[in-house]
Amino acid sequence: MTTLSRSLLVAALLTAPAGRAAAQQPLTLSEALREARLHNATLPVAAYDTAVAAADARAAAGRLGPTLGLDGDLHEGAPADYASGDARLQLVGTLPIYDGGLLRAQLGQARARRAVSAAQYRVARRDLDYQVRVAFSQAVELQDEIALGEQGLERLNRYLELIAARRESGQPVVGDLLKAQVQLDGQAADTAETHRQLAAVMLVLKELLGRLPQDTLALAPLAAPAAPPATPGEPWMSVPDLAAAEAARQGAQLGIAAVRADRRPHVDLMADVGAEPVIGSSFAAPFNTGRSAGVEMLLGVSLPLWDHGVYSNRLEAARLAFEQSTQAALAARRQVRSQWYQARADLLHLYEVMRLRAATVPAAQDAYLQSESLYRGGSGSALEVLDAYTTWIQSGLGAARARLAYRIAEARARRWGGEGS
């Protein structure tokens, strides 16, 4: 079992009781973020990419040192004038003396890939955090809508009882009764639809947390949104997306050096210790001047001269890959900057929208209660009551959705700003 596998297994065992306990009590947003990082199904894929890239970088570093291995063969032929019998068993060591910088360029590329995968893992964590924040906020907002809808249904039922009492007393309120019933049915349908939307969001959230669809999940309420904090400097410049793009660009630049190194001389030192005895009926071996154990050293030199355009095309491909990665880094920089400033602008505007929306709810509710009171006293109309009711419900929904929009903007600012990992 690899180190990463053991780490994931230990983390799962240590956190399993906490996950089961969380199902029995309301889950806070911070607990949901922690649980998602531990139990999400896709995040470990990025972690394995990082571990693989780190192992490749260690292997590339190992190629700079000497190698040691056994080598041997057994040869026999007939007649003896044509082929003689001999054997070979050697312990062979090889040390690269000069390779034009190829191995170091390949090591740099491997380290760049490791840096890319590490940054991409941080990107995956940020994306997961963003998804959890959005799904959690959506679920809380839908729960607020359901609570408002149920409160509205309760008020409409009381209003219907009032109209029914008037009809029993002989007053001509059939039209009022029908209008109120239509309003009640519509509100019941809207609330049922909100329940459906909440169930869908909860399934998404459970999947992000690594829970089963049938698990019970209760969410703790979110704190009231705070005003956008000041953000000095350029926090978007520290996001891992830019680190991944820059590491990829550096790796592509080293790719040019690796291709150029293939065109330079390569010098290797080889040494072997072993035996090359002549065997069988032969007394001489044309290709084996040895007779017993010994030591041998070999200094090998190679220099490519012509390859039918392979080198020039490889070099052109490496240069194009570097130019592409440079453009990709520029595009990533502009995208991250745009996302951050858009999220920041949304925060500033949506906070004002949220504040204004929230201020209308108490006034709209008071207006409805006043209209109902006037109707109860005989001086108001059913149309005024239902209009006031609609205004109250729409004000409450508008306030809840404004809070959701602001929280999503907060999550986007965290994703594209300097916060998080």
URMOVEN-V767144 format. One record per pair of residues at least 12 apart in sequence whose ideal C-beta (glycine too) atoms are under 7 Angstrom apart, sorted by the first residue. I is the first residue (numbers start at 1). J is the second residue. D is the distance in Angstrom with one decimal. If there is no record, write none. Layout:
i->[I & I]
j->[J & J]
d->[D & D]
This chain:
i->[2 & 4 & 4 & 4 & 8 & 11 & 15 & 19 & 19 & 22 & 23 & 23 & 23 & 25 & 26 & 26 & 26 & 27 & 27 & 27 & 27 & 28 & 29 & 29 & 29 & 32 & 32 & 32 & 33 & 33 & 35 & 36 & 36 & 36 & 36 & 37 & 37 & 39 & 39 & 40 & 40 & 40 & 41 & 43 & 43 & 43 & 46 & 46 & 46 & 47 & 49 & 49 & 50 & 50 & 50 & 53 & 53 & 53 & 54 & 56 & 56 & 57 & 57 & 57 & 60 & 60 & 60 & 61 & 63 & 64 & 64 & 66 & 66 & 66 & 67 & 67 & 68 & 68 & 69 & 70 & 71 & 71 & 72 & 72 & 72 & 73 & 74 & 76 & 80 & 80 & 84 & 84 & 84 & 84 & 84 & 85 & 85 & 85 & 85 & 86 & 86 & 86 & 86 & 86 & 86 & 87 & 87 & 88 & 88 & 89 & 89 & 90 & 90 & 90 & 91 & 91 & 91 & 92 & 92 & 93 & 94 & 94 & 95 & 95 & 96 & 97 & 97 & 97 & 98 & 98 & 98 & 99 & 99 & 100 & 100 & 100 & 100 & 101 & 101 & 102 & 102 & 102 & 105 & 105 & 105 & 105 & 106 & 108 & 109 & 109 & 109 & 109 & 112 & 112 & 112 & 112 & 113 & 115 & 116 & 116 & 116 & 116 & 119 & 119 & 119 & 119 & 120 & 122 & 122 & 123 & 123 & 123 & 125 & 126 & 126 & 126 & 128 & 129 & 130 & 130 & 131 & 132 & 133 & 134 & 134 & 135 & 135 & 135 & 135 & 136 & 136 & 137 & 137 & 137 & 137 & 138 & 138 & 139 & 139 & 139 & 139 & 139 & 140 & 140 & 140 & 141 & 141 & 141 & 141 & 142 & 142 & 142 & 142 & 143 & 144 & 145 & 145 & 145 & 146 & 146 & 146 & 146 & 148 & 148 & 148 & 149 & 149 & 149 & 149 & 150 & 152 & 152 & 152 & 153 & 153 & 153 & 153 & 156 & 156 & 156 & 156 & 159 & 159 & 159 & 160 & 160 & 160 & 162 & 163 & 163 & 163 & 164 & 176 & 179 & 179 & 180 & 180 & 183 & 183 & 202 & 225 & 225 & 225 & 225 & 227 & 228 & 228 & 228 & 231 & 231 & 235 & 235 & 236 & 236 & 236 & 236 & 236 & 238 & 239 & 239 & 241 & 241 & 242 & 242 & 242 & 245 & 245 & 245 & 246 & 248 & 248 & 249 & 249 & 249 & 252 & 252 & 252 & 253 & 255 & 255 & 255 & 256 & 256 & 256 & 259 & 259 & 259 & 260 & 262 & 262 & 263 & 263 & 265 & 265 & 265 & 266 & 267 & 267 & 268 & 269 & 270 & 270 & 271 & 272 & 273 & 274 & 275 & 275 & 276 & 276 & 277 & 277 & 278 & 336 & 339 & 339 & 340 & 340 & 343 & 343 & 343 & 343 & 344 & 346 & 347 & 347 & 347 & 350 & 350 & 350 & 350 & 351 & 353 & 354 & 354 & 354 & 357 & 357 & 357 & 358 & 360 & 361 & 361 & 361 & 364 & 364 & 364 & 365 & 367 & 367 & 367 & 368 & 368 & 368 & 371 & 371 & 371 & 372]
j->[51 & 47 & 48 & 51 & 44 & 38 & 38 & 35 & 39 & 35 & 215 & 216 & 217 & 218 & 218 & 219 & 220 & 217 & 218 & 219 & 220 & 220 & 133 & 136 & 222 & 132 & 136 & 209 & 129 & 132 & 209 & 128 & 132 & 208 & 209 & 125 & 128 & 209 & 210 & 128 & 208 & 210 & 210 & 124 & 125 & 128 & 120 & 121 & 124 & 121 & 117 & 120 & 117 & 118 & 121 & 113 & 114 & 117 & 114 & 110 & 113 & 110 & 111 & 114 & 106 & 107 & 110 & 107 & 103 & 103 & 107 & 93 & 94 & 95 & 93 & 94 & 91 & 93 & 92 & 91 & 90 & 92 & 88 & 89 & 90 & 88 & 87 & 280 & 281 & 282 & 278 & 282 & 284 & 285 & 286 & 278 & 279 & 280 & 282 & 276 & 277 & 278 & 279 & 285 & 288 & 277 & 279 & 274 & 276 & 274 & 275 & 272 & 273 & 274 & 272 & 273 & 274 & 270 & 272 & 271 & 268 & 270 & 268 & 269 & 268 & 267 & 268 & 269 & 265 & 266 & 267 & 261 & 266 & 261 & 264 & 265 & 266 & 257 & 261 & 258 & 261 & 262 & 254 & 257 & 258 & 261 & 258 & 254 & 251 & 254 & 255 & 258 & 247 & 250 & 251 & 254 & 251 & 247 & 244 & 247 & 248 & 251 & 240 & 243 & 244 & 247 & 244 & 240 & 421 & 240 & 241 & 244 & 421 & 240 & 415 & 420 & 208 & 420 & 411 & 415 & 208 & 208 & 411 & 408 & 411 & 201 & 204 & 205 & 208 & 205 & 219 & 222 & 404 & 407 & 408 & 201 & 404 & 198 & 201 & 202 & 205 & 219 & 219 & 221 & 222 & 400 & 401 & 403 & 404 & 194 & 197 & 198 & 201 & 198 & 400 & 194 & 397 & 400 & 191 & 194 & 195 & 198 & 393 & 396 & 397 & 187 & 190 & 191 & 194 & 191 & 187 & 389 & 393 & 184 & 187 & 188 & 191 & 180 & 183 & 184 & 187 & 180 & 372 & 385 & 180 & 181 & 184 & 376 & 176 & 177 & 180 & 177 & 382 & 382 & 386 & 382 & 386 & 386 & 389 & 217 & 354 & 403 & 406 & 407 & 351 & 347 & 348 & 351 & 344 & 417 & 417 & 418 & 336 & 337 & 340 & 416 & 417 & 418 & 336 & 416 & 332 & 336 & 332 & 333 & 336 & 328 & 329 & 332 & 329 & 325 & 328 & 325 & 326 & 329 & 321 & 322 & 325 & 322 & 318 & 321 & 322 & 318 & 319 & 322 & 314 & 315 & 318 & 315 & 304 & 311 & 304 & 311 & 301 & 302 & 303 & 302 & 299 & 301 & 300 & 299 & 298 & 300 & 297 & 296 & 295 & 293 & 292 & 293 & 288 & 290 & 291 & 292 & 291 & 416 & 412 & 416 & 416 & 417 & 409 & 412 & 413 & 416 & 413 & 409 & 409 & 410 & 413 & 402 & 405 & 406 & 409 & 406 & 402 & 402 & 403 & 406 & 398 & 399 & 402 & 399 & 395 & 395 & 396 & 399 & 391 & 392 & 395 & 392 & 388 & 391 & 392 & 388 & 389 & 392 & 384 & 385 & 388 & 385]
d->[6.9 & 6.3 & 6.4 & 4.5 & 5.9 & 5.6 & 5.0 & 6.1 & 6.6 & 6.7 & 5.7 & 5.5 & 6.5 & 6.9 & 4.6 & 6.0 & 3.8 & 6.5 & 6.6 & 5.7 & 6.2 & 4.5 & 7.0 & 5.4 & 6.4 & 5.5 & 5.6 & 6.2 & 5.7 & 5.6 & 5.0 & 5.7 & 4.9 & 5.2 & 5.2 & 6.6 & 6.9 & 6.2 & 2.9 & 5.8 & 6.1 & 5.4 & 6.2 & 5.7 & 6.7 & 5.7 & 6.0 & 4.3 & 4.1 & 5.9 & 4.6 & 6.9 & 4.5 & 5.2 & 4.9 & 4.9 & 4.2 & 4.0 & 5.3 & 5.0 & 6.7 & 4.2 & 5.0 & 4.6 & 5.4 & 4.3 & 3.9 & 5.6 & 5.3 & 5.4 & 6.8 & 5.7 & 6.4 & 4.3 & 6.9 & 5.0 & 7.0 & 4.9 & 5.7 & 6.1 & 5.2 & 4.9 & 5.1 & 4.0 & 6.3 & 5.4 & 4.9 & 5.8 & 6.0 & 5.1 & 6.5 & 3.4 & 6.2 & 4.5 & 6.7 & 6.8 & 4.5 & 3.2 & 5.2 & 6.5 & 6.8 & 5.0 & 6.1 & 4.2 & 4.3 & 5.8 & 5.6 & 6.8 & 4.8 & 5.1 & 5.7 & 4.1 & 6.6 & 3.1 & 6.4 & 4.9 & 5.9 & 6.5 & 4.4 & 5.0 & 5.9 & 5.1 & 7.0 & 4.7 & 5.5 & 4.2 & 6.2 & 5.4 & 6.7 & 6.8 & 4.3 & 6.3 & 5.0 & 3.8 & 2.8 & 6.8 & 6.7 & 6.0 & 4.6 & 5.9 & 3.6 & 6.4 & 5.0 & 4.2 & 3.9 & 5.7 & 5.7 & 4.2 & 5.0 & 4.8 & 6.3 & 6.5 & 5.1 & 5.0 & 3.1 & 6.4 & 6.0 & 3.7 & 5.2 & 4.5 & 5.2 & 6.9 & 4.3 & 4.1 & 3.6 & 6.2 & 5.2 & 3.7 & 5.5 & 4.9 & 5.6 & 6.4 & 5.5 & 6.9 & 5.3 & 5.2 & 6.9 & 5.9 & 5.2 & 4.3 & 5.7 & 5.3 & 3.9 & 5.6 & 5.6 & 5.8 & 5.1 & 4.2 & 6.2 & 6.3 & 6.6 & 6.8 & 5.7 & 4.1 & 6.4 & 4.8 & 6.4 & 6.3 & 4.9 & 5.9 & 6.0 & 5.7 & 6.0 & 6.5 & 5.3 & 5.2 & 6.8 & 6.4 & 4.0 & 5.7 & 5.6 & 4.1 & 6.3 & 6.6 & 4.5 & 4.9 & 6.1 & 5.5 & 6.2 & 5.2 & 6.4 & 6.7 & 6.7 & 4.4 & 6.8 & 6.2 & 6.1 & 3.6 & 6.2 & 6.5 & 5.4 & 7.0 & 5.2 & 6.9 & 5.6 & 6.3 & 6.7 & 6.5 & 6.1 & 4.5 & 6.2 & 5.7 & 6.2 & 6.6 & 5.2 & 6.9 & 6.5 & 6.0 & 5.2 & 4.9 & 5.9 & 6.9 & 3.7 & 5.6 & 5.9 & 6.8 & 6.9 & 5.4 & 6.7 & 6.1 & 6.5 & 6.1 & 5.3 & 6.4 & 6.0 & 4.3 & 5.9 & 5.8 & 6.8 & 7.0 & 4.2 & 3.3 & 5.2 & 5.5 & 3.6 & 5.7 & 6.0 & 4.4 & 5.5 & 6.2 & 5.6 & 5.4 & 6.0 & 6.0 & 5.9 & 5.9 & 4.1 & 4.0 & 5.7 & 5.1 & 6.9 & 4.3 & 5.6 & 4.8 & 4.8 & 4.2 & 4.0 & 5.3 & 4.5 & 6.0 & 6.8 & 4.5 & 6.0 & 5.9 & 4.9 & 4.9 & 4.8 & 6.8 & 6.9 & 6.8 & 6.4 & 5.8 & 6.2 & 7.0 & 4.6 & 5.0 & 6.9 & 5.3 & 4.7 & 5.7 & 4.3 & 6.4 & 4.8 & 5.1 & 5.3 & 6.8 & 5.9 & 4.4 & 5.2 & 3.7 & 6.6 & 6.1 & 6.6 & 5.9 & 6.9 & 4.1 & 4.2 & 5.8 & 5.6 & 3.8 & 4.2 & 5.8 & 6.1 & 4.0 & 4.8 & 6.6 & 5.9 & 6.8 & 5.2 & 4.4 & 5.4 & 6.0 & 5.2 & 4.1 & 5.7 & 4.9 & 4.8 & 4.2 & 4.2 & 4.9 & 4.6 & 4.9 & 5.4 & 5.2 & 5.1 & 4.2 & 3.9 & 5.1 & 5.0 & 6.7 & 7.0 & 4.1 & 5.3 & 4.3 & 4.9 & 4.7 & 4.0 & 5.5]
